[in-house]
Amino acid sequence: MNTDPLALVLDNRRIVQALERRADAALAPAGLTAAQGHVLLHILKQGEAGTSLTAIHRRFGTSMATLSGILKCLRRDGYVQAVPCPGDERRKLLFGTEKARQLQPFLARTLEGGNRRLYRDFSEEELRTLARQQQKMLSNLNVSDSKE
Protein backbone atom coordinates (compact mmCIF):
# COMPACT_ATOMS: atom_id res chain seq x y z
CA MET A 1 0.00 0.00 0.00
CA ASN A 2 1.40 3.39 -1.01
CA THR A 3 0.52 6.41 1.09
CA ASP A 4 -0.53 9.47 -0.85
CA PRO A 5 1.28 12.53 0.65
CA LEU A 6 -1.31 14.88 -0.85
CA ALA A 7 -4.11 12.94 0.86
CA LEU A 8 -2.30 13.38 4.19
CA VAL A 9 -1.97 17.13 3.62
CA LEU A 10 -5.63 17.42 2.65
CA ASP A 11 -6.71 15.38 5.68
CA ASN A 12 -4.69 17.71 7.94
CA ARG A 13 -6.39 20.68 6.36
CA ARG A 14 -9.83 19.13 6.86
CA ILE A 15 -9.02 18.41 10.52
CA VAL A 16 -8.05 22.04 11.15
CA GLN A 17 -11.11 23.32 9.29
CA ALA A 18 -13.44 21.01 11.25
CA LEU A 19 -11.94 22.14 14.57
CA GLU A 20 -12.30 25.77 13.50
CA ARG A 21 -15.95 25.34 12.45
CA ARG A 22 -16.83 23.59 15.73
CA ALA A 23 -15.10 26.24 17.82
CA ASP A 24 -16.67 29.08 15.78
CA ALA A 25 -20.14 27.60 16.37
CA ALA A 26 -19.54 27.01 20.08
CA LEU A 27 -18.11 30.50 20.68
CA ALA A 28 -20.68 32.37 18.57
CA PRO A 29 -23.05 32.94 21.52
CA ALA A 30 -20.22 34.84 23.24
CA GLY A 31 -19.65 36.90 20.09
CA LEU A 32 -16.20 35.39 19.48
CA THR A 33 -14.56 33.49 16.66
CA ALA A 34 -12.32 30.49 17.21
CA ALA A 35 -9.24 32.60 16.45
CA GLN A 36 -10.31 35.27 18.94
CA GLY A 37 -11.09 32.62 21.55
CA HIS A 38 -7.69 30.96 21.24
CA VAL A 39 -5.84 34.28 21.47
CA LEU A 40 -7.96 35.46 24.39
CA LEU A 41 -7.50 32.21 26.32
CA HIS A 42 -3.74 32.44 25.75
CA ILE A 43 -3.69 36.01 27.06
CA LEU A 44 -5.71 35.00 30.11
CA LYS A 45 -3.36 32.11 30.86
CA GLN A 46 -0.45 34.58 31.05
CA GLY A 47 -2.09 36.14 34.11
CA GLU A 48 -0.52 39.15 35.76
CA ALA A 49 2.66 38.85 33.68
CA GLY A 50 0.75 39.79 30.54
CA THR A 51 2.00 39.01 27.05
CA SER A 52 2.93 40.84 23.87
CA LEU A 53 1.80 40.74 20.27
CA THR A 54 5.19 39.26 19.36
CA ALA A 55 4.85 36.47 21.92
CA ILE A 56 1.38 35.60 20.60
CA HIS A 57 2.76 35.61 17.06
CA ARG A 58 5.49 33.17 18.09
CA ARG A 59 3.03 30.90 19.86
CA PHE A 60 0.40 30.69 17.12
CA GLY A 61 2.40 31.47 13.99
CA THR A 62 -0.37 33.80 12.83
CA SER A 63 0.65 36.87 10.85
CA MET A 64 1.12 40.08 12.77
CA ALA A 65 -1.53 41.78 10.62
CA THR A 66 -4.10 39.09 11.42
CA LEU A 67 -3.23 39.20 15.13
CA SER A 68 -3.54 42.98 15.13
CA GLY A 69 -7.06 42.63 13.72
CA ILE A 70 -7.99 39.98 16.30
CA LEU A 71 -6.64 42.14 19.14
CA LYS A 72 -8.41 45.22 17.82
CA CYS A 73 -11.74 43.35 18.08
CA LEU A 74 -10.92 41.95 21.52
CA ARG A 75 -9.98 45.40 22.80
CA ARG A 76 -13.06 47.02 21.22
CA ASP A 77 -15.31 44.44 22.88
CA GLY A 78 -13.71 44.95 26.29
CA TYR A 79 -11.89 41.61 26.61
CA VAL A 80 -8.30 42.83 26.40
CA GLN A 81 -6.42 45.90 27.55
CA ALA A 82 -3.01 47.05 26.34
CA VAL A 83 -0.63 48.65 28.83
CA PRO A 84 2.73 50.26 28.01
CA CYS A 85 5.59 48.01 29.03
CA PRO A 86 7.69 49.42 31.88
CA GLY A 87 11.03 50.53 30.48
CA ASP A 88 9.89 50.42 26.82
CA GLU A 89 6.96 52.71 26.06
CA ARG A 90 6.84 51.46 22.43
CA ARG A 91 6.01 47.91 23.54
CA LYS A 92 2.56 47.04 24.87
CA LEU A 93 1.65 44.24 27.25
CA LEU A 94 -1.73 42.63 26.81
CA PHE A 95 -3.96 41.59 29.70
CA GLY A 96 -7.39 40.04 29.96
CA THR A 97 -10.06 42.23 31.55
CA GLU A 98 -12.53 41.19 34.22
CA LYS A 99 -15.06 40.58 31.44
CA ALA A 100 -12.59 38.15 29.83
CA ARG A 101 -11.79 36.43 33.14
CA GLN A 102 -15.49 35.72 33.63
CA LEU A 103 -15.50 34.01 30.23
CA GLN A 104 -12.31 31.99 30.86
CA PRO A 105 -13.98 28.78 32.14
CA PHE A 106 -16.28 28.73 29.09
CA LEU A 107 -13.34 29.35 26.72
CA ALA A 108 -11.23 26.64 28.32
CA ARG A 109 -14.07 24.13 28.36
CA THR A 110 -14.99 24.84 24.74
CA LEU A 111 -11.54 25.03 23.16
CA GLU A 112 -9.80 22.39 25.24
CA GLY A 113 -12.86 20.15 24.92
CA GLY A 114 -12.45 20.23 21.14
CA ASN A 115 -8.86 19.09 21.53
CA ARG A 116 -9.87 16.28 23.89
CA ARG A 117 -12.51 15.16 21.39
CA LEU A 118 -9.98 15.15 18.57
CA TYR A 119 -7.52 12.95 20.47
CA ARG A 120 -9.94 10.90 22.59
CA ASP A 121 -9.14 7.53 20.98
CA PHE A 122 -5.36 8.01 21.06
CA SER A 123 -3.10 6.30 23.55
CA GLU A 124 -0.40 8.34 25.29
CA GLU A 125 2.22 6.61 23.13
CA GLU A 126 0.29 7.49 19.95
CA LEU A 127 0.14 11.13 21.04
CA ARG A 128 3.90 11.18 21.73
CA THR A 129 4.54 9.63 18.30
CA LEU A 130 2.24 12.12 16.59
CA ALA A 131 3.96 15.01 18.39
CA ARG A 132 7.39 13.80 17.22
CA GLN A 133 6.12 13.41 13.65
CA GLN A 134 4.59 16.87 13.63
CA GLN A 135 7.83 18.39 14.92
CA LYS A 136 9.69 16.58 12.16
CA MET A 137 7.29 17.98 9.55
CA LEU A 138 7.71 21.50 10.93
CA SER A 139 11.47 21.06 10.89
CA ASN A 140 11.33 19.83 7.28
CA LEU A 141 9.53 23.05 6.41
CA ASN A 142 11.94 25.08 8.56
CA VAL A 143 9.12 26.36 10.75
CA SER A 144 10.15 27.13 14.30
CA ASP A 145 7.75 26.11 17.04
CA SER A 146 8.32 28.16 20.16
CA LYS A 147 5.75 26.84 22.58
CA GLU A 148 5.68 28.69 25.88
Backbone bond lengths (Angstrom), bond angles and torsions (degrees), N, CA, C in turn:
res aa  C-N    CA-C-N  psi(-1)  N-CA   C-N-CA  omega(-1)  CA-C   N-CA-C  phi
1 M - - - 1.449 - - 1.527 109.73 -
2 N 1.299 117.34 125.63 1.460 122.62 176.74 1.529 109.26 -96.44
3 T 1.313 115.41 135.29 1.457 120.76 177.84 1.514 108.58 -89.84
4 D 1.306 115.62 132.69 1.460 121.83 -179.97 1.531 108.84 -89.06
5 P 1.344 118.88 109.35 1.470 121.07 -179.56 1.530 112.93 -57.60
6 L 1.328 117.07 -36.29 1.465 119.43 178.98 1.527 110.39 -64.60
7 A 1.317 117.38 -39.17 1.468 120.58 178.39 1.528 110.17 -61.94
8 L 1.332 117.45 -38.98 1.465 120.48 177.72 1.528 111.04 -63.31
9 V 1.336 115.61 -44.37 1.475 119.98 179.18 1.525 110.20 -62.08
10 L 1.317 116.44 -44.62 1.470 120.09 -179.24 1.528 111.22 -66.25
11 D 1.320 117.33 -38.41 1.466 120.19 176.02 1.524 110.82 -62.30
12 N 1.334 117.39 -42.80 1.466 120.51 177.11 1.522 110.92 -59.56
13 R 1.301 115.81 -42.34 1.465 120.13 179.11 1.528 110.87 -63.26
14 R 1.335 116.71 -43.06 1.467 120.21 179.05 1.536 111.39 -64.45
15 I 1.321 116.81 -36.83 1.469 120.54 177.91 1.522 109.79 -61.58
16 V 1.319 116.81 -49.05 1.472 121.04 -179.36 1.528 110.47 -62.27
17 Q 1.331 116.73 -43.41 1.462 119.87 179.94 1.530 111.64 -63.55
18 A 1.339 116.93 -40.78 1.464 120.31 179.51 1.530 110.86 -64.99
19 L 1.334 117.02 -42.20 1.465 120.20 176.85 1.525 110.84 -61.26
20 E 1.322 115.73 -42.76 1.468 121.27 -179.32 1.534 110.94 -63.55
21 R 1.330 116.85 -45.14 1.474 120.57 179.61 1.533 110.78 -61.98
22 R 1.332 116.82 -44.80 1.467 120.50 179.94 1.530 110.72 -62.57
23 A 1.316 116.70 -45.00 1.461 120.03 -179.75 1.532 110.79 -66.91
24 D 1.331 117.57 -41.33 1.469 120.51 177.30 1.532 110.26 -57.06
25 A 1.326 116.55 -46.25 1.467 120.91 -178.68 1.528 110.99 -65.12
26 A 1.316 116.99 -42.41 1.462 120.60 -177.91 1.525 112.31 -69.79
27 L 1.328 117.52 -32.76 1.464 121.15 -177.63 1.525 113.56 -90.02
28 A 1.326 117.16 -11.86 1.468 121.29 -178.11 1.534 112.99 -53.95
29 P 1.342 119.37 -41.50 1.469 117.92 179.35 1.535 113.59 -59.90
30 A 1.319 116.75 -25.29 1.468 120.79 177.59 1.523 111.19 -88.82
31 G 1.331 117.20 -0.79 1.460 120.60 179.92 1.514 113.73 76.41
32 L 1.340 117.08 23.11 1.458 121.76 -178.63 1.517 111.28 -119.12
33 T 1.328 115.24 152.43 1.460 121.06 170.54 1.519 108.16 -93.71
34 A 1.315 115.97 168.89 1.465 120.59 177.03 1.523 110.16 -58.80
35 A 1.326 117.35 -45.06 1.465 120.86 -178.76 1.528 110.50 -61.13
36 Q 1.324 116.95 -44.64 1.461 120.55 178.34 1.523 110.72 -63.44
37 G 1.323 116.77 -41.55 1.457 121.09 -179.95 1.517 112.53 -61.92
38 H 1.334 116.63 -44.36 1.466 120.13 179.50 1.529 111.16 -63.59
39 V 1.325 116.41 -44.39 1.468 119.87 -179.88 1.527 110.18 -65.35
40 L 1.321 116.79 -44.37 1.458 120.37 -179.07 1.530 111.12 -63.38
41 L 1.318 117.81 -43.74 1.463 120.35 178.69 1.526 110.56 -62.35
42 H 1.321 116.72 -39.32 1.471 120.02 177.54 1.532 110.39 -62.54
43 I 1.317 117.06 -45.21 1.464 120.71 179.27 1.532 109.85 -60.68
44 L 1.311 116.96 -44.98 1.463 121.05 179.88 1.525 111.93 -61.57
45 K 1.308 117.04 -37.94 1.468 120.86 -179.24 1.531 111.95 -68.44
46 Q 1.329 117.86 -17.65 1.464 120.54 178.55 1.517 111.46 -78.87
47 G 1.329 116.74 -15.02 1.460 121.95 175.09 1.508 114.13 60.07
48 E 1.321 115.10 -139.40 1.463 121.50 -174.72 1.520 113.10 -72.87
49 A 1.329 117.73 -13.58 1.464 120.54 178.06 1.525 110.78 -74.27
50 G 1.330 116.72 -26.49 1.452 120.60 -176.75 1.518 110.72 70.71
51 T 1.311 115.71 -178.74 1.460 121.78 177.87 1.520 108.28 -152.31
52 S 1.309 116.08 170.63 1.465 120.63 -178.10 1.523 110.24 -118.03
53 L 1.305 115.35 164.92 1.456 121.51 175.66 1.529 109.98 -58.07
54 T 1.313 116.95 -41.41 1.462 121.25 -179.91 1.522 111.52 -63.02
55 A 1.325 116.96 -42.16 1.468 120.59 179.17 1.530 111.01 -64.20
56 I 1.324 116.42 -39.58 1.471 119.90 177.98 1.521 109.69 -65.96
57 H 1.319 116.24 -41.33 1.469 121.07 177.26 1.529 110.43 -57.74
58 R 1.315 116.58 -45.84 1.473 120.55 179.64 1.524 111.46 -63.48
59 R 1.310 116.42 -39.51 1.468 120.59 -177.27 1.528 111.99 -68.62
60 F 1.326 116.58 -45.34 1.464 120.53 -172.89 1.525 113.99 -99.51
61 G 1.328 117.44 -19.66 1.453 119.62 -178.66 1.524 113.51 73.40
62 T 1.306 116.95 11.12 1.464 122.63 179.28 1.528 108.75 -80.15
63 S 1.322 116.46 146.55 1.462 119.27 -178.77 1.526 110.63 -61.35
64 M 1.311 114.77 151.81 1.466 120.46 179.55 1.526 110.66 -61.53
65 A 1.333 116.84 -37.66 1.472 120.12 179.82 1.530 110.56 -63.93
66 T 1.319 116.94 -44.21 1.460 120.78 178.83 1.524 110.49 -64.00
67 L 1.334 116.72 -44.61 1.468 120.15 178.63 1.523 111.43 -62.55
68 S 1.315 116.95 -38.68 1.470 119.79 178.03 1.527 110.52 -60.55
69 G 1.322 116.61 -40.81 1.463 120.86 177.74 1.519 112.04 -65.21
70 I 1.336 116.35 -43.09 1.466 121.07 178.03 1.524 109.84 -60.88
71 L 1.333 116.36 -47.11 1.472 120.69 -178.42 1.522 111.79 -66.91
72 K 1.302 117.10 -34.29 1.464 120.45 177.10 1.531 109.69 -60.01
73 C 1.335 116.46 -44.65 1.470 120.52 178.50 1.523 111.23 -66.12
74 L 1.327 117.11 -43.18 1.461 120.29 -179.32 1.522 111.67 -64.84
75 R 1.315 116.98 -36.88 1.472 120.55 177.11 1.524 110.12 -69.88
76 R 1.328 116.85 -45.26 1.468 121.93 179.99 1.533 111.18 -57.52
77 D 1.341 115.64 -39.05 1.457 120.23 -176.91 1.530 113.44 -87.28
78 G 1.333 116.66 4.15 1.454 120.96 173.24 1.515 115.55 82.14
79 Y 1.334 118.15 20.64 1.459 121.53 -179.68 1.530 113.01 -94.83
80 V 1.318 116.73 -24.92 1.463 121.34 -174.54 1.523 109.21 -134.67
81 Q 1.329 115.03 143.17 1.460 120.11 171.78 1.526 108.44 -123.71
82 A 1.315 115.30 145.80 1.465 122.07 177.92 1.522 108.13 -108.99
83 V 1.329 115.02 131.27 1.461 121.61 -177.91 1.521 108.02 -125.39
84 P 1.350 117.83 134.59 1.466 118.68 176.65 1.524 111.10 -56.59
85 C 1.305 115.49 139.20 1.459 122.26 -179.27 1.529 108.80 -75.86
86 P 1.325 117.43 130.17 1.469 119.37 177.25 1.531 110.03 -58.62
87 G 1.314 116.17 129.34 1.454 120.67 178.32 1.522 113.99 89.69
88 D 1.333 118.58 -11.67 1.469 121.34 178.28 1.527 108.09 -150.41
89 E 1.313 115.20 87.89 1.464 121.51 -175.65 1.531 113.17 -61.30
90 R 1.342 117.78 -20.91 1.470 120.35 179.77 1.525 111.40 -73.80
91 R 1.319 116.46 -29.21 1.463 121.96 -177.11 1.524 109.94 -90.02
92 K 1.327 115.92 139.76 1.461 121.20 179.10 1.528 109.55 -114.36
93 L 1.319 115.50 139.61 1.456 121.36 172.01 1.516 108.02 -101.09
94 L 1.319 115.20 140.62 1.453 121.49 -176.80 1.523 109.80 -106.90
95 F 1.333 115.47 136.35 1.455 122.55 -179.23 1.519 109.16 -134.25
96 G 1.324 115.31 147.20 1.454 119.84 172.66 1.520 109.13 -76.92
97 T 1.320 116.12 145.43 1.465 121.85 178.01 1.530 109.36 -88.00
98 E 1.299 116.18 176.29 1.466 120.71 175.61 1.533 110.15 -60.39
99 K 1.319 116.62 -39.71 1.468 120.53 177.16 1.539 110.28 -57.98
100 A 1.308 117.11 -41.40 1.471 121.22 179.19 1.523 110.74 -69.26
101 R 1.331 116.98 -41.23 1.467 120.21 -179.24 1.530 110.99 -61.91
102 Q 1.317 117.12 -34.61 1.462 120.24 177.60 1.529 111.11 -66.61
103 L 1.312 116.52 -27.15 1.463 122.08 -179.21 1.535 112.60 -88.38
104 Q 1.334 117.16 -12.66 1.466 121.26 -173.57 1.533 114.00 -55.29
105 P 1.322 120.87 -45.76 1.473 118.47 179.42 1.527 112.71 -60.20
106 F 1.327 116.63 -40.09 1.468 121.03 177.62 1.529 110.71 -63.84
107 L 1.331 116.98 -44.93 1.468 120.99 179.13 1.526 110.73 -60.81
108 A 1.316 116.23 -47.84 1.466 120.23 -178.40 1.526 110.44 -62.39
109 R 1.319 116.30 -47.24 1.461 120.56 -179.80 1.530 110.99 -59.71
110 T 1.304 116.59 -44.31 1.464 121.57 -176.38 1.521 111.78 -70.22
111 L 1.325 116.93 -52.73 1.464 120.51 -174.62 1.527 112.09 -74.32
112 E 1.306 116.95 -44.15 1.462 119.32 179.35 1.527 110.94 -71.79
113 G 1.329 116.70 -28.76 1.461 120.50 175.80 1.519 111.53 -64.71
114 G 1.326 116.88 -37.17 1.469 120.50 176.03 1.517 111.51 -63.10
115 N 1.315 116.02 -39.58 1.467 120.25 177.60 1.521 110.84 -65.64
116 R 1.334 116.44 -43.92 1.474 119.62 178.84 1.528 110.21 -61.20
117 R 1.318 116.52 -41.27 1.465 119.94 178.86 1.525 110.50 -61.51
118 L 1.319 116.80 -44.09 1.457 121.48 -178.72 1.523 111.26 -58.81
119 Y 1.315 117.24 -41.77 1.465 121.51 -173.55 1.532 113.99 -103.91
120 R 1.310 118.33 12.69 1.468 120.96 -171.34 1.525 114.69 -60.83
121 D 1.304 119.29 -29.45 1.469 121.13 -177.96 1.526 112.77 -98.13
122 F 1.331 117.22 13.47 1.459 121.69 -179.08 1.524 109.65 -97.35
123 S 1.321 115.53 139.39 1.462 119.64 171.83 1.529 108.29 -78.71
124 E 1.318 115.90 165.60 1.471 119.94 177.76 1.524 110.37 -60.26
125 E 1.321 117.38 -39.62 1.468 120.94 178.80 1.531 110.84 -64.63
126 E 1.320 117.63 -40.34 1.467 120.66 177.77 1.528 110.79 -63.40
127 L 1.316 116.88 -39.68 1.466 120.06 177.91 1.524 111.39 -65.31
128 R 1.343 117.22 -41.32 1.471 120.13 177.48 1.526 110.11 -63.45
129 T 1.319 117.51 -41.61 1.466 121.57 178.77 1.527 110.37 -63.79
130 L 1.309 116.81 -45.45 1.465 121.02 178.88 1.528 110.58 -61.00
131 A 1.320 116.89 -42.50 1.471 120.67 178.94 1.524 110.90 -60.81
132 R 1.339 117.01 -44.26 1.470 120.27 178.37 1.533 110.47 -62.71
133 Q 1.325 116.70 -42.37 1.465 120.26 -179.40 1.523 111.51 -65.34
134 Q 1.326 116.76 -40.66 1.458 119.46 178.04 1.524 111.26 -64.82
135 Q 1.325 117.26 -40.55 1.462 119.92 177.51 1.523 110.82 -63.25
136 K 1.316 116.68 -37.29 1.461 120.62 177.58 1.528 110.38 -64.64
137 M 1.335 117.05 -42.24 1.467 120.45 178.22 1.522 110.82 -62.80
138 L 1.339 116.50 -44.46 1.469 119.82 178.22 1.521 110.81 -61.52
139 S 1.311 116.45 -41.25 1.457 121.04 178.26 1.528 110.75 -63.11
140 N 1.338 116.68 -42.05 1.462 120.66 178.27 1.532 111.71 -60.31
141 L 1.325 115.60 -29.92 1.456 119.93 179.14 1.534 111.73 -95.58
142 N 1.330 115.19 5.32 1.467 121.91 -179.16 1.526 112.63 56.71
143 V 1.313 115.29 41.71 1.472 120.93 177.67 1.526 107.18 -105.17
144 S 1.323 114.99 120.59 1.468 118.08 178.50 1.518 109.12 -77.77
145 D 1.304 115.85 146.23 1.460 122.19 179.11 1.506 107.16 -125.16
146 S 1.320 116.47 98.60 1.467 120.00 -177.34 1.518 109.62 -103.51
147 K 1.313 116.22 77.48 1.455 120.25 177.33 1.522 108.31 -71.23
148 E 1.327 114.57 141.81 1.474 119.89 179.70 1.492 110.12 -89.45
